[in-house]
Structures are given as structure tokens and as C-alpha cells.
Amino acid sequence: MNLTITINGKKQRLQTPPDRRLIDLLREDLHLTGTKEGCGSGECGACTVLLNGKPVNSCLMWACQIEGADVVTIEGITPEHGLHPIQEAFVKEGAIQCGFCTPGMILTTLAFLCENPDPSSEDIHQALSGNLCRCTGYAKIFQAVTTATEKLRANK
């Protein structure tokens, strides 16, 4: 099928089988390897990308479902020089651990903070409940989200 999508702000025209998963399209065809595949069944959140501004598990999305969509990967939020404020917060708080879950955590955090710029601790825990960290670094991850919230609020 012919597919037209916007990936990280750039409109792309691709030819792909309709049953190609979004994660495979991103990693194998477009070489955007920041998106990681953990479980392949939508349980871990490692493969999270933003689809029209909402976090989705790219391992569960088919190419035929994303025609005309706007997709943002971790590569799409990183400025040319430096890091996004959420990325900076994750580094500052030591929330990157092995790094495998980090792109999904950061993109989920970005979408969450766009919806809720002043979250409670419970809000943060709930928002990240679909993202698993095998290093069990949740305390530092939750602190990173709090730090990012403060940093984003200060930048407004």
C-alpha cells in the first residue's frame, strides 16, 4: 500500500505492506532506532511513540492504521543541539538506567504533561503505569517527571 504520513515533522510517502507494524516501519525502513521493542504485545510501553499527539504502542499499530497520521518518535523531540527539557530531567535525576524503556517513558511523559501541566504524584504514577522498567528505577523516573514539570513550567 502507498502510505503518506508525517514522521517527526517531515511528510513521508512510503510503500509498505498493510500488515507491516509501525515499529518495524520506523526501525527497519526509516532507521529510527530510538523506538525499542520489548514485549511485542503492548504490555511494556518500550515502543511508545506519539500518534497525533497521543502515546501508542507502535508494536500494535499496522501501517494501514496510520495513513495521514502525525507520528513523533524520540528522535523527533530532540533539538538539533542539546536535549528536550524532559530528556534533561531524566539525565539529571539518573532515570535513564539501562535506557531501554527511556524513549517510551519520555514520550509518554511529554503527552501526559501536555494534557496535565500540574500533575500530582498519583497522576504521574497513573500516567506511566503502561510503561515498565526492568531496572526497577521508578523512583528516579517519577522524580524526573516532577523535575521536567517544574522545568517546563519555568520555561513558559
C-alpha positions in Angstrom: 0.0 0.0 0.0 1.1 3.6 -0.5 1.3 5.5 2.7 1.6 9.2 3.4 2.5 10.1 7.0 4.3 12.8 8.8 7.2 11.5 10.9 9.0 13.9 13.2 7.6 16.8 11.3 8.6 15.6 7.8 6.0 14.3 5.4 6.9 10.9 4.0 5.5 8.8 1.2 6.2 5.1 1.7 5.2 1.9 0.1 4.7 -0.9 2.6 2.5 -4.0 3.1 -0.6 -3.0 5.0 0.2 -5.6 7.7 3.6 -4.0 8.5 3.8 -2.9 12.1 4.6 0.7 12.8 7.6 -0.3 14.9 9.1 -2.2 12.0 8.4 0.6 9.6 10.2 3.0 12.0 13.2 0.9 12.9 13.8 -1.1 9.8 12.6 1.1 6.9 13.3 4.6 8.3 16.2 3.6 10.6 14.7 5.4 13.6 16.0 3.0 16.2 15.2 5.0 19.3 11.9 3.2 19.5 12.5 -0.2 21.2 10.6 -3.4 21.1 10.3 -5.0 24.4 7.4 -7.4 24.6 5.7 -7.1 21.1 2.3 -7.4 22.7 1.6 -3.9 24.0 2.3 -4.7 27.7 5.6 -2.9 28.4 5.5 0.5 26.6 9.1 0.4 25.4 7.8 1.0 21.8 5.7 4.1 22.7 5.5 6.8 20.0 3.1 9.7 19.7 0.4 9.3 17.1 -1.4 12.5 16.5 -0.2 13.6 19.9 -1.3 10.6 21.9 1.0 7.8 23.2 0.5 4.5 21.4 2.3 1.1 21.4 3.9 1.0 17.9 4.2 -2.8 18.1 0.3 -2.9 18.0 -0.2 -0.5 15.1 -0.4 -1.6 11.5 0.7 0.6 8.6 -2.8 0.7 7.3 -3.9 2.4 10.5 -1.6 5.3 10.2 -2.4 6.8 6.8 -2.3 10.6 7.1 -1.2 10.5 10.7 1.4 12.5 12.5 4.0 10.3 14.2 6.6 11.5 16.7 9.5 9.3 17.9 12.1 10.1 20.4 14.3 11.4 17.6 11.6 13.9 16.8 11.7 15.7 20.1 15.4 16.0 20.4 16.5 19.5 19.4 19.5 19.8 17.0 21.7 21.0 19.8 21.1 19.7 23.3 18.2 17.8 24.8 14.5 18.3 25.3 13.7 19.5 28.9 12.2 16.1 29.7 15.3 14.4 28.4 17.4 16.7 30.5 15.3 15.9 33.6 15.7 12.1 33.0 19.5 12.5 32.8 19.7 14.9 35.8 17.7 12.5 38.0 19.5 9.4 36.9 16.3 8.0 35.5 17.9 6.6 32.3 19.2 3.3 33.9 19.9 0.9 31.0 18.0 3.2 28.6 15.8 0.6 27.0 12.5 1.9 28.4 13.6 5.6 28.4 12.2 6.6 24.9 8.8 5.3 25.7 8.8 6.8 29.2 9.9 10.2 27.8 7.2 10.3 25.0 4.5 9.2 27.5 5.7 11.9 29.8 5.6 14.5 27.0 2.0 13.6 26.0 0.9 13.5 29.7 2.4 16.9 30.6 0.7 18.5 27.5 -2.6 17.3 29.0 -1.8 17.8 32.7 0.9 20.5 33.2 0.5 20.4 37.0 0.3 16.8 38.0 0.2 15.2 41.4 2.4 12.3 42.3 -0.6 10.0 41.8 -1.2 11.5 38.4 2.4 10.8 37.4 2.2 7.2 38.7 -1.0 6.6 36.8 0.3 8.2 33.6 3.3 6.0 33.5 1.5 2.8 34.5 1.7 1.4 31.0 5.5 1.8 30.8 7.6 -0.9 32.5 11.2 -0.5 33.6 13.1 -3.7 34.1 15.7 -2.0 36.1 13.0 -1.0 38.6 14.1 2.6 38.6 10.7 4.0 39.1 11.5 6.4 42.0 14.1 8.2 39.8 11.7 8.1 36.8 8.9 9.7 38.8 11.3 12.3 40.2 12.4 13.1 36.6 8.8 13.7 35.6 8.4 16.1 38.6 11.6 17.8 37.6 10.5 18.1 34.0 7.2 19.5 35.1 9.0 22.3 37.1 11.4 23.0 34.2 8.6 23.2 31.6 6.5 25.4 33.9 9.6 27.8 34.3 10.1 27.9 30.6 6.6 29.2 29.9 
